[in-house]
Amino acid sequence: MRRQRSTIRDVARRAGVSVTTVSHTFSGNGVVNPATQARVRAAATELGYHPDVVASGLRRSRLGVIGLVLRPAVGAEPQQIQDVDYFPRFAGAAALTSLAHGYALMLVADPTVPQAPTTAWACDGIIVTDPVEGDPLIAALRAGGMPYTLVGADVADPGDPHIVDIATALITDRVLEHLAACGAQRIALVVGTDPIEWNTATEQRYRERVPEEAQIVLSVPERAEPDEGAVAADALLALPLPPDGVYCMTSDHARALVDRLVARGVRVPEDVRVVCGSDAERLRGISPEITAVDLQPQALGRQAAAELLRQLEPELALAVPAPEHGTLVVRASTAG
């Protein structure tokens, strides 16, 4: 049989105090001397009692929970984020920053997607990574007056005041400069198709930096099969003048692209230098290891949590180090 849950009255009887004293002990309201607090907490522990945090949060109009929506990366198969270094590192840093200031961080589904859970609406605020162009979630957050922070801009609204800068143009500059310094003269871009700043701003900066007659751009959907990277390699090799440098945005496609180049007898990096736009485990441990951008997910996670915490607690003096944008982890694919 299921054991009946202890109540605040049970705790009050066990501790020999009033219900109000128990309530003040757990809420922090009122004045309860330390000895009495200790007795109340000991009684609660013996009875297995804990306050109803949801009811308490509703009364205070705050639950103490920050929601994290990973979009557009988390689609029909959320487990895919486990294979990308960026998301676990980002979430871990954001969670620790939130916890240090009395908030929990919870990964939640985008509540604007049909049939999605609506848990996000119970949170005190939401962090949204990689908002899509004209993002309906941002519109819903604004309409509901919920505090939010964006990691990267909605490209349709770059002036939003709650954006954590991901420095896409600067990163693109660093990659192009690194490839050129390694000897690449014909640099191709293999970019994703999601309408997010990371893709659109990268392509825009690439086209600004590379002469029009030398531009080579292939678009591959982020959630396409990894073998699409191999297809991209074949397409690049089929050009009258194949590139000698490639900036491939996603790790799945970069790995498949390099493996196909090698399988076709192309030497990496002697013939083609390759940089991936986001570091991941699959880029390491297999020869040749692939040079990648360190997107600074931990620093961005701390920044995102801090920005949202400042909205929730305006008096909070919270400073976190800025990311070192444009850092490259140089490996064999460009280090020949």
N, C-alpha and C positions, 0 to 999 in steps of 0.2 A: 504494500500500500504506500501511496505517496505521503510523505511526511508533511504535516501542515506547517506553513511558513510562520515563523515567529513575527510578532507585531511590535510596534513601538510601545504598546501598553505592557507587553510581556517583559520588555527590557526595563521599563520603569519599575515594575513590581520587583524584578530580580535585584535591581540596584537600590531600591528603596528611595526613589526620587519621583518627581512629577514627570508627566509626559512632556511638558514644556521644557524641562531640564534636559531630557533626552534629545528633543528636537534641537535645542540650542547647542548641545554638544556636537552634533553632526553638521549643523548648518553654519556654525560660527557666529550666529546671531546671539545677542544677549551676553551676559557675563556668567560663566560657570567656572568655579575655582578648579585648579588642576587636579586635586585629589578626587573631586566628584566626577570630573571628566574621565579620569582613569577608571573609576568604579563603573561608570556607565559603559565605557568601551569594553571592559572586561566582561560585563554582563552580556553585551551584544555578541561578543565572540563566543561565549559559552552557549548562547541560544542560536548561533548561526544567523543572527539578524544583520541586515544591511539596509540602509535607507533606499527608498525608491528614487533613484537618481532621475528617472524620466519625469516623475511627478514634480520633484524638486526643481528640475530644470524648467519645466513649464511655468511654475510659480515665479521663478526668477527671470523668465524669458531668456534663459541661457542654459545649455546642457553641458557645456565644457567639451564639445567635440567639434573638430574641424574636419570637413569632408575633403577628400582628394579624388578628383575625376581625371583619369588619365585618358585624354582623347586627343586625336582620334585613334590612338594606338590600341585601345581596348575595344575590340569589336565583338564578333561572334565567338572568338576564342580568347578569353582574357589570359589564359595560361601562357600566351606567347610573350608576355612581358618578362617572364622568367628567363628568357633566352637573350635579353638585351640588358647589358650592364646598366644603362642609364636609369631605368625605372626603379629597380630595387634600391640603388644608391640614392636617388632623389627622394624616394619615399622614406627611407631610413633616416636621412638627415632632417627632413621636414618633421618627422614624428618626434625625434629627439628634441628638436627646438621647441616644438609645441608642448611636449611633456614638461620641459624645464620651466614652463610658464603656466602650468596647471591645466593644459588642454590635451586631450587625446586626439590622435589623427586616425581617421577611418577611411579606407578605400571604398568608394561608393560608385554605384552605376550612374550614368548620365540619366537623370530623371525625365529628360525631354524625349527620350527614345520610347516608342510605343511598347507597352507591356513591361517596361523596365520598373524595378522596385523604386519606390519613392523615398527611400531612407535618407537621401541627400537633403530633403527639405527639413528634416529634424535637426540638422547641424547648425551651428552658430555662424558658420561661414564656409566658403568653398574655395579650394585651390583648383584651378583648371589648367592642365598642361596642353600646350599646342592647340589653342582654340582654332576652329575652322572658320573660313571666311563667312561673315554674316552669321556667326554662331547663335543658334536658337537658345542655347543654354545661357549665354550671357544676357540675352534679351529677357529671359525668364527670371534670372537673378536680379536684374535691375528692376523689373516690374514688381518683384516681391520685396524689394528693399533689403535683400540679403547681401552682406559683405562678401566680396570675392577678390581673388588675386589671379591674374593671368600670367602664365609662364610662356612668354612669346605673345606677340600681338595678334588680334583679329585683323587680318590684312585689310578688311573693309573699314576698320576703325582704329587706326594706329595711334590716335590721340587719347585713348582710354587712360585715365589717371592711375589705374591699378595694374600696370604691366611690369613684370620683371624682365629686364632686357636680356635677350639671349645672344646679342651681338653677332647676328648672322653675316652681315656684310664684312665685319672685321675678320671673322673666321674664314670666310671665302677668300679674302685677300691673303691671309696667312697660308692657306693651302696652295693657292696659285703661285705665290712667291716661293714656297718650298719646292713645288714641282719644277718651276723654272730654274731654281738654284741647283736642282739635281740633273739638269740638262734637258728637261722636256720643253719642246717648242710648239707642239701641236697637242693641246690639252682638251680632252673631251669631258663633258659632264653627264653623268648618269643620275638622274634626279627622280624623286617620287612624284606621284600625281595628287596626293592629298592637298587640298587648298589651305595650307598652313604656312606660316611665316618661314619656317625652316626650308621649305621647298621654294616658295615663290621669291623670297628675298635672296636665296642662294643663286637661283637662275638669273634674277635681275642683275645681281652684282657680277656674275660671270659674264653676262652680255655687255656690261659696262666696261669690264676690264679686258676682254678678249676681242680683237678686231673681228668685225662681222664676217669677213671672208674666211676666218679661221675657226669660227664657232662650230662645235659639234655637240648637239644636245640630244640625248635619248631619254625618254620618259618611261619609267617602269613602276607600276602600282606597288605600294609598300606591301600589300598583302598578297601579291602574286607569288607563285611558287618560287622558291629560291633559284631553281634552274633558269628562271628568267634572266638572271645575271649571266648565265652561259650564253643565252640567246643574244644578250647585249654585246658580249664579247665577239660573237660571230658577226654581228652587224658592224661592229667597229673594224674588224679585220677585213670585211668585205669592201670597205671604202677605198677609193682610188689611192688615197694617201692616209693610211691608218694613223691614229694618234700615237704619240710616244709618251703621253701622260693621261691618266684618267682620275677624275674625282668622282667616286661612286658614293652616294649618300648613305645607303643602308648596308648593314653588315652582312645580311643574307646574300644580297646580290653582289657585294664586293668579293665575298669568299668564292661564290660560284664563278664570277667573272675571272678572277685570277687563276682558279683551277682550270678553267677552259683555255685561257691563254697558254698556260704551261703545257696542257695536254696537246695543244696544237703547235708546240715547238717554239713558242714565243718566250724569250727570256725576260723574266721579271727580277730585277729592275733594268737590266742592260738594254732591252728593247722598249719596254713599256714600264713606266713608273706608276704606281697606283696608291691613292690615299682614300680611306673610307671616312665618311662624315660622322661616324659615331663608333666609339670603341666597343668591343664585345668579345666574349670568350672565344667565339668561333674564328676570330682573326688571329688568335695566338695558338701556338702548339702544333700548327700544321705549316710545313714549309711550302712556299715562303710565307713568313708571318707578314701581316699587312699593317702598314703605317696608318694611324687613325687619329682623328680629332678627339681630344678629351673635352667633352662638352661641359665639364665641371658640374655634374649632377648634384654632388653633395653641397657645393656652395650655392647652387640655384635653389635646392630644397630648403636650405637655411634661409635664404633671402625671401622665398615665397612665404614660408611660415611666418617670418618676422613681419613682412608687410601686412599680412592678414591680422596678425596679433595686434599690430598698432591700430588697425581699424576697430578691433574688438575692445581693446584696452588703450584708449588714447593717451593715458598718463604713463604708459609703459615706456621706459627708456631702454630700447633694444637696438643694439648695433651688431651687425654680423659682417665678416670680411667679404669683400667683393670677389667674384670669380676671376680667375686668370684666363680670360677668354682668349682663344686662339692657340692654346697649348696643343702641340702635336706630340704623339707618342711615336717616335720614329723607329721603324722596323725594317726588315729586309726588303720590302717591296719598293722602297725608295733609297735604301742605304747602300747601293752597290758601289 
